[in-house]
Amino acid sequence: MAHRSRSWFLPRNKKKRRSVQQGLPRNPKRQPADEEPAARARRPHTARVNFIYGFVFIAMGCLILRLGFVQINEGASFRKQASTVSMKKVAVLPSRGWIFDTNGNLLAYNKPSYSVTLDVFSDTKQDFHRMAQLLAPVFHVNAKDLEDTMEQKGVPTSKRLAQISLFKNISEKQLSFVEEHLDSLPGVTIQSDGMREYPYGDLAGQVLGYTSSITQDNEDQYLHPKDGGPKYLLSQKVGTSGIEQEYERLLQGKVGKQEVLVDPSGNSQQQLGFNPAPQPGKTLQLTLDGHLQAVAQEALYSQLLHAKDASEIPFASAVMMDVHTGAVLVMASYPYLDPNWYTPGNGGYLKHQDYLNQPGGPQTNYVIQGPQTVGSTVKPANLILALEAGIITPWTTIADSYYTDLGGYTAHDDANHGIVDPIKAIAVSCDTYFYQIGLHFAKWFGSTAHNPGAPQDGKSLMSWATTDFWQGYVKLMMGEWSFGLGPKTGIDLPGEQMGNWWVDELGSKPAQPTVVPAEVAKTLKQKGRVDIPALPADAAFIGMGQLQQYTPIQLVQYTAMLANGGQRIQPHLLEAVYPSVMKPTLPKNVKPLQVVKPHVESTLKIKPEYLQIAREGMLDALNSPGGTAYDVFHDAPYKAAGKTGTAEITINQHKVDNSVFIAYAPYDKPQVAIAVMIPGAGWGADAAAPVARKILDSYFKEHHASFFPKKDWENTAIPANWKQSAAYKQPEETH
């Protein structure tokens, strides 16, 4: 019986075990004991999810009910408000770009300053009366006058402005008041335009230039541009001279727009933000070396103070340039100019008005403007031209005499130099040698101390003066032109002038030499005269530089050509353009947007042996006894090559000597060229050459050259005591 009972249960238990193993329990409501904890863990999570779903459902339901309520009950009100409130865009001025020198010294920046402007809305009413009443007491002005300004009362409709400048350089208290009440001053904005600051005053003043408001003289250029440039706002400051003017579009930046909501009554506005934001101007790095510039200005002014008659020296200049790149390292022009005087609010312009407005005053950059007679500095070029033309050979010598009869006019040399060859002619600056070169270009032969000479082939004086003279004149002057003497150099500054060529009938004529003969003939015909248009003395004086007028920038470019083998490289002041920096030092890790590369304007093919003759003459002029600048340079630790020049000129109806000097150094491996001009200061070796020596010494000390011991080396920082120097104080104390 028991046995039968076991056999009956076995198949049933076996079947049940299979069901459990297959995961299919007979009673689905009952779970195995080991699954109960997992189920308990899932129950709280499910409850939370259900709660969140319920909350979201209720919130969305409330939102839908609210939208329905607003749409049905308040829709008309909101539609009316939306159709009446308008969005305006108010102009916001950018910050002007900063200017650094080649060593990272800051030369110009924006000192924080704020102004108040008014944008006039053409399609929205603005309550000028209420706005004027609100602002007038704070700015201490007459409310009625302010209201008239806002309304542009008396201004024709066609000339009314979209933006009006109300107040400049406002105080912190006034700034806070306007900011607090902007909602009640529709169209009124605060402009962070900044006051232009030049931290070193007159250091490179004419080079940097200055900024000013747009005036009637330049409003067409900026307010109504025809060259595709940006249209300016009247409230913008613009560059008026120097680098500030030359690179105005880089420095200016781009005007931004601030979006505001204005109600129809014109009683309130709400600022929404910028669209687009104003873009500050680019940062400029110049080739100018601020340290050398300070040395040059001090050396130049010190030389003027020690001149025999400083009152006879109305202006002076000095310029240094890299002979391989054209980078201008120094550009000094006296009388000096402090650009800060033109910044509104400091009273500098009124204080120095007489000084600024004197004829030929500090607003002229004499390095690039106002050419003067340069004397013997053209002799190296004319010697090469004579060699190229076959007028002389490398072995041509003359027996110098103190006097020369130039067709009836007696000219003299500075001394009797004995037997003179081409190299010695440069070293001692023998005028007689170059009288003969000028005469031979014009085909006038035979002039000696006792013989006036005569034209070729027995021509009459009139026939010679209208043919051979002008042919020789054009050939020689165009030769000097090819050396960069006469044409504009193309330097990146406004107002550069070309050279002049003096002719009796024309005076100084700023024109290419080839057109001068025709101009002379035209002038004589208009006057009904049959005068002889030229004399043998004119040809002789052209040969030794007494009738040509050139600028120092042309002289330094020409000197660089002698140094580098004949490449006429365009001088430039801009070295690189950077993104806006707005910091007192130029970060070293900022990548420039643009770097100025050397530009060769032309290459003069000179026979190396002819160029070497001129160079050796210039070397001896500074380093051999008897050389015209030997006393100034014989003890220099480096070898320089140069040429002095002394020209008779007239200033203020007084005859004076123009002291001129050119040089390059080192002689064997040229790096820099220099030109100095001090009208009224005497011979070239008396004044101009000593100034050049001081600048060249400082250049090599700054570059830590082996010419000077380490104890004499200088750094590139602008002198900390610059504002205590005489060169700084002179213009500041001149009223």
PADREN-905229 format. One line per 3 residues: number of its first residue (from 1); for each residue x, y, z of C-alpha. Coordinates in Angstrom, 2 decimals. Layout:
BEGIN
NUM) X Y Z  ...
END
This chain:
BEGIN
1) 0.00 0.00 0.00  2.79 2.31 0.93  4.57 1.34 -2.16
4) 1.56 2.14 -4.26  1.27 5.57 -2.62  4.86 6.55 -3.58
7) 4.34 5.52 -7.18  1.22 7.63 -7.39  2.97 10.94 -6.22
10) 6.16 10.66 -8.23  4.80 11.67 -11.63  2.99 14.68 -10.16
13) 6.06 16.03 -8.32  8.19 15.50 -11.33  5.84 17.55 -13.50
16) 5.72 20.31 -10.93  9.49 20.59 -10.80  9.61 21.01 -14.57
19) 7.10 23.84 -14.38  9.15 25.65 -11.76  12.34 25.12 -13.70
22) 10.72 26.52 -16.82  9.68 29.68 -14.94  5.94 28.94 -15.22
25) 4.54 28.55 -11.66  1.10 27.18 -11.36  0.08 30.08 -9.10
28) 1.13 33.41 -10.61  0.06 35.42 -7.53  2.52 33.67 -5.36
31) 6.21 34.58 -5.85  9.18 32.65 -4.70  10.67 33.86 -1.44
34) 13.91 35.10 -3.07  12.05 37.56 -5.42  10.17 39.56 -2.75
37) 12.94 42.13 -1.93  13.23 43.21 -5.61  9.54 43.79 -5.86
40) 9.58 45.86 -2.69  12.41 48.02 -4.18  10.38 48.74 -7.33
43) 7.22 49.90 -5.62  8.54 53.30 -4.23  10.09 54.21 -7.68
46) 6.79 53.62 -9.44  5.03 55.85 -6.97  7.40 58.74 -7.63
49) 7.00 58.48 -11.38  3.24 58.52 -11.06  3.45 61.61 -8.85
52) 5.63 63.50 -11.38  3.35 62.62 -14.28  0.42 63.87 -12.30
55) 2.15 67.13 -11.38  3.16 67.82 -14.99  -0.39 67.13 -16.13
58) -1.81 69.59 -13.61  0.81 72.27 -14.48  0.16 72.01 -18.20
61) -3.52 72.22 -17.57  -3.06 75.41 -15.55  -0.85 76.90 -18.29
64) -3.44 76.14 -20.95  -6.15 77.70 -18.81  -3.98 80.81 -18.26
67) -3.21 81.19 -21.95  -6.86 80.90 -22.74  -7.70 83.55 -20.14
70) -5.04 85.96 -21.49  -6.07 85.39 -25.08  -9.77 85.91 -24.43
73) -9.82 88.59 -21.73  -6.54 90.61 -22.29  -5.61 89.87 -25.91
76) -6.88 93.17 -27.23  -4.83 95.14 -24.70  -1.60 93.31 -25.51
79) -2.15 93.63 -29.26  -2.56 97.38 -28.88  0.59 97.68 -26.79
82) 2.63 95.61 -29.24  1.51 97.76 -32.15  2.50 101.02 -30.44
85) 5.83 100.25 -28.69  8.69 100.39 -31.20  12.19 99.02 -31.15
88) 15.01 101.44 -32.04  18.71 100.97 -32.65  20.92 103.58 -31.03
91) 24.49 104.05 -32.26  27.28 103.28 -29.78  30.80 104.53 -30.54
94) 33.76 102.13 -30.51  36.96 102.61 -28.55  39.86 103.92 -30.64
97) 42.85 101.63 -31.18  46.09 102.04 -29.26  49.55 102.77 -30.69
100) 52.88 101.23 -29.58  56.47 101.70 -30.71  58.63 98.88 -32.08
103) 59.74 97.91 -28.56  56.22 97.78 -27.10  56.27 101.23 -25.45
106) 52.78 102.75 -25.38  52.59 105.98 -27.41  48.83 106.68 -27.63
109) 45.77 105.29 -25.85  42.27 106.20 -24.71  41.87 107.66 -21.25
112) 38.43 106.69 -19.86  35.94 109.41 -20.72  32.18 109.55 -21.25
115) 29.90 111.76 -23.27  26.14 112.08 -23.67  24.53 111.90 -27.10
118) 20.96 112.06 -28.35  19.61 109.93 -31.18  16.69 111.65 -32.86
121) 13.86 109.25 -33.77  12.04 110.23 -36.93  8.91 108.15 -36.29
124) 8.57 108.46 -32.52  7.72 111.50 -30.47  10.41 112.62 -28.06
127) 9.53 115.09 -25.33  12.58 117.34 -25.64  11.11 119.89 -23.25
130) 10.74 117.38 -20.42  14.16 115.83 -21.16  15.88 119.24 -21.16
133) 14.23 120.16 -17.87  15.54 116.92 -16.38  19.12 117.24 -17.63
136) 19.77 120.98 -17.46  20.24 121.31 -13.67  22.65 118.38 -13.56
139) 24.85 119.71 -16.36  24.55 123.37 -15.31  23.16 124.62 -18.60
142) 20.11 126.63 -19.61  17.14 124.29 -20.17  15.78 126.32 -23.08
145) 19.16 126.33 -24.86  19.44 122.57 -24.34  15.94 122.05 -25.72
148) 16.84 124.12 -28.80  19.93 121.96 -29.30  17.85 118.80 -29.10
151) 15.33 120.15 -31.58  18.17 121.45 -33.82  16.37 124.74 -33.90
154) 17.41 126.91 -36.80  18.98 124.00 -38.70  17.44 123.28 -42.12
157) 15.59 119.97 -42.25  17.94 118.64 -44.91  20.95 119.20 -42.66
160) 19.57 117.90 -39.37  21.53 115.11 -37.76  20.38 111.72 -36.59
163) 22.71 111.88 -33.61  23.58 114.99 -31.59  26.41 115.39 -29.10
166) 25.01 116.96 -25.91  27.79 116.80 -23.30  31.42 115.70 -23.34
169) 33.82 114.50 -20.66  31.08 114.26 -18.05  31.74 113.76 -14.34
172) 31.04 110.56 -12.38  28.07 112.23 -10.69  26.57 113.24 -14.05
175) 27.28 109.77 -15.42  25.40 108.14 -12.53  22.43 110.48 -12.96
178) 22.03 109.73 -16.66  22.38 105.99 -16.09  19.67 106.08 -13.40
181) 17.26 108.03 -15.64  17.88 106.41 -19.03  14.37 104.94 -19.01
184) 13.02 108.50 -18.96  15.41 109.79 -21.64  14.49 108.07 -24.90
187) 17.28 108.42 -27.44  19.85 109.50 -24.89  22.90 107.25 -24.57
190) 26.20 107.35 -22.75  29.16 106.98 -25.08  32.44 105.58 -23.77
193) 34.53 107.36 -26.38  37.66 108.04 -24.34  39.98 111.03 -24.37
196) 43.03 110.50 -26.56  46.13 110.50 -24.40  49.78 110.71 -25.51
199) 51.76 109.76 -22.38  55.07 111.24 -23.54  53.76 114.57 -24.78
202) 55.81 115.92 -27.65  57.74 112.67 -28.25  57.20 112.02 -31.98
205) 54.28 114.46 -31.87  54.14 115.16 -35.62  54.50 111.46 -36.41
208) 51.62 110.38 -34.17  49.38 113.32 -35.09  46.18 114.00 -33.19
211) 42.42 113.51 -33.31  39.63 116.04 -33.45  35.93 116.39 -34.17
214) 34.64 116.26 -37.72  34.71 119.76 -39.19  33.39 121.51 -42.27
217) 36.74 120.86 -43.95  36.43 117.08 -43.76  32.71 116.42 -43.27
220) 32.25 115.33 -46.88  35.03 112.78 -46.44  33.49 111.24 -43.32
223) 29.78 112.07 -43.33  29.25 111.61 -47.08  32.07 109.33 -48.28
226) 32.35 108.80 -52.01  35.12 106.21 -51.90  33.01 103.41 -50.51
229) 34.27 103.97 -46.98  32.09 103.84 -43.85  29.75 106.69 -43.09
232) 30.68 108.35 -39.83  28.57 109.93 -37.12  29.18 113.58 -36.35
235) 29.99 112.66 -32.75  32.97 110.50 -33.78  36.55 111.72 -33.36
238) 38.80 111.31 -36.39  42.52 111.40 -37.05  43.53 114.85 -38.26
241) 47.26 114.44 -38.89  50.10 111.95 -38.70  49.56 108.26 -38.05
244) 46.16 109.04 -36.53  45.00 110.30 -39.93  46.94 107.86 -42.11
247) 45.46 104.80 -40.39  42.13 106.28 -39.35  40.08 103.34 -40.59
250) 42.19 100.83 -38.69  42.17 102.84 -35.47  38.52 103.91 -35.56
253) 36.78 100.56 -35.12  33.13 99.99 -35.99  30.08 101.67 -34.53
256) 27.73 99.32 -32.67  23.97 99.40 -32.20  22.08 99.18 -28.94
259) 18.48 98.00 -29.19  15.93 99.88 -27.10  12.14 99.77 -26.76
262) 10.48 103.17 -26.85  6.86 103.84 -25.98  4.72 105.94 -28.33
265) 4.65 108.91 -25.99  8.41 109.17 -26.02  8.48 109.20 -22.25
268) 10.39 105.99 -21.59  12.73 103.47 -23.12  14.05 100.06 -22.20
271) 17.51 98.84 -23.22  17.65 95.34 -24.69  21.37 94.96 -25.49
274) 23.78 95.33 -28.43  23.08 94.15 -31.96  25.81 94.30 -33.12
277) 28.21 95.29 -30.35  30.73 98.08 -31.11  34.09 96.81 -32.34
280) 37.16 98.61 -30.93  39.85 99.81 -33.30  42.93 97.81 -34.16
283) 46.20 98.12 -32.26  49.13 99.53 -34.25  52.80 98.83 -33.67
286) 55.15 101.32 -35.31  58.72 100.91 -36.51  59.56 104.01 -34.48
289) 62.00 103.40 -31.61  60.75 105.54 -28.72  64.10 105.47 -26.94
292) 66.06 106.60 -30.02  63.36 109.17 -30.76  63.92 110.71 -27.32
295) 67.70 110.74 -27.89  67.22 112.40 -31.30  64.89 115.11 -30.03
298) 67.21 115.90 -27.11  70.28 115.96 -29.38  68.55 118.18 -31.94
301) 67.29 120.70 -29.38  70.60 120.71 -27.50  72.41 121.57 -30.73
304) 70.02 124.46 -31.33  70.70 125.84 -27.86  74.44 125.86 -28.54
307) 74.17 127.43 -31.99  75.80 130.81 -32.53  72.46 132.43 -33.28
310) 69.60 130.16 -32.27  67.07 132.81 -33.29  68.09 132.26 -36.92
313) 67.09 128.56 -36.74  63.33 128.33 -37.27  63.16 124.57 -37.76
316) 65.26 121.40 -37.83  64.83 117.69 -38.45  66.44 114.26 -38.20
319) 65.45 110.83 -39.56  66.96 107.33 -39.31  65.95 104.33 -41.44
322) 66.85 100.66 -41.75  68.70 100.39 -45.08  67.30 96.93 -45.85
325) 63.66 97.16 -44.75  62.77 100.87 -44.95  61.62 100.84 -41.31
328) 61.84 104.38 -39.93  63.40 104.27 -36.45  63.61 108.03 -35.78
331) 61.65 110.97 -37.14  62.22 114.21 -35.24  60.90 117.58 -36.37
334) 61.49 120.86 -34.50  59.54 122.93 -33.35  58.05 120.08 -31.32
337) 54.34 119.39 -31.01  52.38 117.91 -28.10  49.27 116.17 -29.51
340) 47.63 116.34 -26.07  46.95 120.03 -26.73  44.25 119.00 -29.19
343) 42.41 116.80 -26.69  39.23 118.65 -25.62  38.97 119.75 -22.03
346) 42.62 120.28 -21.06  42.97 123.85 -22.35  46.21 123.06 -24.15
349) 45.20 124.45 -27.53  44.18 127.87 -26.20  47.30 128.05 -24.05
352) 49.61 127.32 -27.00  47.52 128.85 -29.80  50.09 131.47 -30.83
355) 52.89 128.89 -30.79  50.85 126.49 -32.92  49.75 129.04 -35.49
358) 53.10 130.68 -36.19  54.20 130.40 -39.85  56.14 127.21 -40.42
361) 55.36 126.15 -36.89  55.13 122.81 -35.09  52.25 121.52 -37.18
364) 54.71 121.01 -40.05  56.68 117.77 -40.14  59.94 119.02 -41.65
367) 61.19 115.51 -42.33  58.62 115.08 -45.10  57.49 118.67 -45.75
370) 59.20 121.92 -46.69  62.18 120.83 -48.84  65.37 122.86 -48.50
373) 68.57 123.26 -50.52  70.78 120.34 -49.55  74.21 121.39 -50.83
376) 77.02 118.90 -51.18  75.06 115.90 -49.92  74.10 115.24 -53.58
379) 77.75 114.94 -54.66  78.00 111.13 -54.25  75.03 110.69 -56.59
382) 76.34 113.21 -59.11  79.78 111.59 -59.06  78.24 108.21 -59.92
385) 76.10 109.80 -62.63  79.16 111.48 -64.15  81.03 108.17 -64.14
388) 78.06 106.41 -65.77  77.80 109.18 -68.43  81.51 109.00 -69.24
391) 82.06 112.62 -68.22  84.81 111.48 -65.85  86.64 108.22 -65.23
394) 87.77 106.69 -61.95  91.19 108.27 -62.63  90.06 111.78 -63.63
397) 91.93 114.42 -61.63  91.91 118.19 -61.58  94.20 120.82 -60.14
400) 91.86 122.62 -57.77  91.84 126.40 -57.69  90.07 128.62 -55.23
403) 88.25 130.52 -58.01  86.46 129.44 -61.18  85.16 131.74 -63.91
406) 81.69 130.45 -64.82  81.02 132.34 -68.03  81.53 135.69 -66.37
409) 80.43 134.78 -62.84  83.25 134.05 -60.41  82.60 131.14 -58.05
412) 84.91 129.95 -55.30  85.72 126.77 -53.46  86.06 126.45 -49.68
415) 89.81 125.88 -50.02  92.50 125.01 -52.54  92.55 121.22 -52.35
418) 95.43 120.64 -54.77  95.23 117.58 -57.00  91.79 116.03 -56.62
421) 90.57 112.63 -57.80  86.96 111.30 -57.48  87.42 109.82 -53.98
424) 89.09 112.95 -52.63  86.43 115.11 -54.32  83.86 113.50 -52.03
427) 86.04 113.36 -48.91  87.02 117.04 -48.92  83.84 118.15 -50.78
430) 85.72 119.89 -53.60  83.26 122.32 -55.21  85.48 122.93 -58.24
433) 85.37 119.24 -59.17  81.58 119.31 -59.19  81.38 122.68 -60.95
436) 83.12 120.92 -63.82  80.74 117.94 -63.66  77.70 120.23 -63.89
439) 79.25 122.24 -66.74  80.15 119.12 -68.70  76.62 117.74 -68.39
442) 75.48 121.02 -69.99  78.29 120.90 -72.59  80.05 124.05 -71.41
445) 83.79 123.56 -71.55  87.01 125.32 -70.59  86.08 127.22 -67.42
448) 89.12 127.83 -65.21  90.21 130.49 -62.78  90.99 132.79 -65.71
451) 88.89 131.44 -68.58  85.05 131.71 -68.73  84.74 128.71 -71.03
454) 82.34 128.37 -73.97  79.59 126.17 -75.45  80.39 123.27 -77.69
457) 80.72 123.91 -81.46  80.76 127.70 -81.07  77.06 128.04 -80.18
460) 75.76 131.41 -79.03  74.83 131.82 -75.38  71.11 131.92 -76.25
463) 71.34 128.84 -78.46  73.27 126.99 -75.75  70.80 128.08 -73.03
466) 67.80 126.76 -74.94  69.34 123.45 -76.04  72.46 122.00 -74.41
469) 71.80 123.49 -70.98  68.33 121.96 -70.67  69.42 118.62 -72.06
472) 72.19 118.43 -69.47  69.93 119.78 -66.75  67.26 117.14 -67.38
475) 69.83 114.35 -67.60  71.49 115.27 -64.30  68.26 116.00 -62.42
478) 66.61 112.83 -63.65  69.70 110.99 -62.50  69.23 112.41 -59.01
481) 65.53 111.53 -59.32  66.50 107.89 -59.89  68.33 108.01 -56.54
484) 65.09 109.05 -54.84  65.99 112.75 -54.74  62.87 114.65 -55.74
487) 59.98 112.19 -55.98  57.78 111.41 -53.02  59.05 108.40 -51.13
490) 55.55 107.07 -50.46  56.02 107.03 -46.70  52.82 106.25 -44.81
493) 52.15 109.77 -43.57  49.84 112.43 -45.04  51.19 115.61 -46.58
496) 54.54 114.44 -48.00  56.02 116.91 -50.51  58.24 116.29 -53.49
499) 61.49 118.12 -54.18  61.98 121.48 -55.87  64.35 122.54 -58.65
502) 65.23 126.20 -58.68  65.37 128.17 -61.90  65.64 131.97 -62.08
505) 62.42 132.38 -63.99  60.37 130.03 -61.82  61.74 130.10 -58.31
508) 61.22 126.75 -56.61  59.23 124.45 -58.84  57.74 121.24 -57.35
511) 57.63 119.27 -60.59  59.44 116.45 -62.31  62.61 117.88 -63.94
514) 61.52 116.97 -67.46  58.68 119.51 -67.34  60.76 122.42 -66.03
517) 62.16 123.53 -69.43  58.66 123.74 -70.90  57.47 125.68 -67.86
520) 60.34 128.15 -68.27  59.56 128.67 -71.96  55.87 129.14 -71.12
523) 56.67 131.71 -68.45  58.98 133.70 -70.71  56.40 133.71 -73.48
526) 53.64 134.89 -71.15  55.84 137.74 -69.97  56.82 138.62 -73.54
529) 60.49 138.37 -72.63  63.47 137.13 -74.61  65.79 136.71 -71.60
532) 68.40 133.98 -71.58  66.71 131.23 -69.52  69.93 129.87 -67.99
535) 73.58 130.72 -67.41  76.72 128.61 -67.05  76.71 129.27 -63.30
538) 73.33 127.51 -63.08  74.84 124.36 -64.56  77.80 124.52 -62.17
541) 75.64 125.05 -59.09  73.38 122.15 -60.04  76.47 119.94 -60.13
544) 77.33 120.72 -56.50  73.80 120.88 -55.06  73.03 124.58 -54.69
547) 69.82 124.69 -56.74  68.09 121.48 -55.62  65.71 121.36 -52.68
550) 64.98 117.99 -51.08  63.42 116.72 -47.86  65.28 114.73 -45.18
553) 63.15 111.65 -45.91  64.33 111.77 -49.53  67.93 112.20 -48.37
556) 67.76 109.19 -46.05  66.20 107.00 -48.76  68.98 108.04 -51.15
559) 71.63 107.32 -48.50  70.14 103.87 -47.93  70.47 103.21 -51.69
562) 74.19 104.01 -51.50  74.46 101.62 -48.55  72.44 98.67 -49.89
565) 73.69 98.70 -53.47  70.98 100.62 -55.32  67.61 99.45 -53.97
568) 65.17 102.32 -53.44  63.16 100.96 -50.52  59.95 102.68 -49.50
571) 60.19 104.13 -45.98  57.39 103.09 -43.64  56.30 103.69 -40.05
574) 53.75 100.91 -39.61  55.30 97.64 -38.49  52.30 95.46 -37.61
577) 48.55 95.51 -36.96  47.12 93.59 -33.99  43.64 92.91 -32.66
580) 42.44 95.37 -30.04  44.66 95.05 -26.96  43.69 97.90 -24.59
583) 46.59 97.14 -22.25  49.62 99.30 -21.38  52.01 96.76 -22.87
586) 51.78 94.81 -26.10  51.33 91.11 -25.24  54.05 88.94 -26.75
589) 51.73 86.02 -27.46  49.29 87.99 -29.64  49.52 87.09 -33.32
592) 49.51 90.13 -35.65  46.77 90.50 -38.22  49.17 92.14 -40.64
595) 52.93 92.62 -40.87  54.41 95.24 -43.19  57.01 93.80 -45.53
598) 59.80 95.75 -47.29  58.78 97.25 -50.61  61.44 97.95 -53.23
601) 60.22 100.82 -55.39  63.02 100.53 -57.92  66.52 99.17 -58.33
604) 69.25 101.34 -59.77  71.81 99.36 -61.74  75.10 100.92 -60.72
607) 78.47 99.53 -61.70  79.94 98.18 -58.46  83.28 99.94 -59.07
610) 81.53 103.32 -59.43  79.47 102.79 -56.30  82.61 101.77 -54.42
613) 84.36 105.02 -55.38  81.49 107.06 -53.90  81.45 104.90 -50.76
616) 85.20 105.26 -50.22  84.89 109.01 -50.57  82.13 109.03 -47.95
619) 84.24 106.80 -45.67  87.20 109.18 -45.93  84.95 112.19 -45.26
622) 84.37 110.83 -41.74  87.54 108.89 -41.02  90.52 110.44 -42.85
625) 92.30 113.67 -41.86  91.03 116.44 -44.09  87.60 114.83 -44.41
628) 84.80 117.31 -43.83  83.38 115.41 -40.80  86.66 113.90 -39.53
631) 86.59 115.95 -36.31  83.13 114.57 -35.47  83.57 110.88 -36.32
634) 87.27 109.97 -36.25  87.03 108.58 -32.71  83.79 106.63 -33.21
637) 84.25 102.94 -32.29  82.41 102.00 -35.48  83.13 103.04 -39.06
640) 80.48 105.21 -40.68  80.40 106.68 -44.20  78.77 110.04 -44.83
643) 78.68 113.40 -46.51  78.32 116.92 -45.19  76.34 119.61 -46.98
646) 76.31 123.38 -46.63  73.90 125.41 -48.72  73.32 129.14 -48.82
649) 69.63 129.83 -48.19  67.46 132.77 -47.18  65.27 132.63 -44.06
652) 63.25 135.61 -42.89  65.10 137.75 -45.44  68.46 136.77 -43.92
655) 71.09 134.75 -45.75  72.13 131.77 -43.66  73.78 128.38 -44.13
658) 71.75 125.20 -44.18  73.61 122.55 -42.16  72.97 119.12 -43.70
661) 74.48 115.69 -43.09  73.87 112.15 -44.37  75.54 108.89 -43.29
664) 75.18 105.14 -43.02  76.78 102.66 -40.61  78.57 100.38 -40.17
667) 80.54 100.92 -43.34  81.31 97.25 -44.03  77.87 95.85 -43.12
670) 75.37 98.73 -43.31  72.35 98.63 -40.98  70.97 102.16 -40.78
673) 71.04 105.42 -42.71  70.56 108.87 -41.19  69.87 112.41 -42.43
676) 69.94 115.60 -40.36  69.04 119.12 -41.51  69.35 122.31 -39.43
679) 68.75 125.45 -41.54  70.64 128.46 -40.18  73.08 126.45 -38.04
682) 76.23 126.80 -40.17  78.26 124.20 -42.01  77.17 120.59 -42.20
685) 79.98 119.50 -39.90  79.17 122.23 -37.37  75.67 121.20 -36.34
688) 74.04 118.40 -38.33  76.93 115.92 -38.09  77.20 116.04 -34.24
691) 73.48 115.32 -33.93  73.84 112.31 -36.23  76.81 111.05 -34.19
694) 74.77 111.07 -30.95  71.89 109.18 -32.55  74.17 106.58 -34.17
697) 76.05 106.05 -30.90  72.79 105.44 -29.07  71.58 103.05 -31.78
700) 74.62 100.78 -31.41  74.53 100.99 -27.61  70.88 99.99 -27.66
703) 71.60 97.05 -29.95  74.43 95.97 -27.64  76.94 96.05 -30.45
706) 80.52 95.06 -29.75  81.61 98.59 -30.59  80.79 99.67 -27.04
709) 81.60 98.00 -23.69  78.68 96.45 -21.80  78.75 99.21 -19.22
712) 77.66 101.64 -21.95  74.84 99.54 -23.35  71.35 101.08 -23.24
715) 67.88 99.54 -23.04  64.94 100.31 -25.28  62.70 101.92 -22.66
718) 61.74 105.53 -23.18  63.75 107.52 -20.60  61.91 107.75 -17.29
721) 63.00 111.39 -16.97  61.75 112.36 -20.43  59.36 114.96 -19.02
724) 62.26 116.64 -17.23  64.26 117.02 -20.44  64.68 120.35 -22.22
727) 63.25 118.82 -25.40  59.99 118.12 -23.54  59.83 121.35 -21.55
730) 60.52 123.65 -24.50  57.09 123.37 -26.18  55.22 123.00 -22.88
733) 56.64 126.28 -21.59  56.08 128.13 -24.88  52.83 130.11 -24.81
END
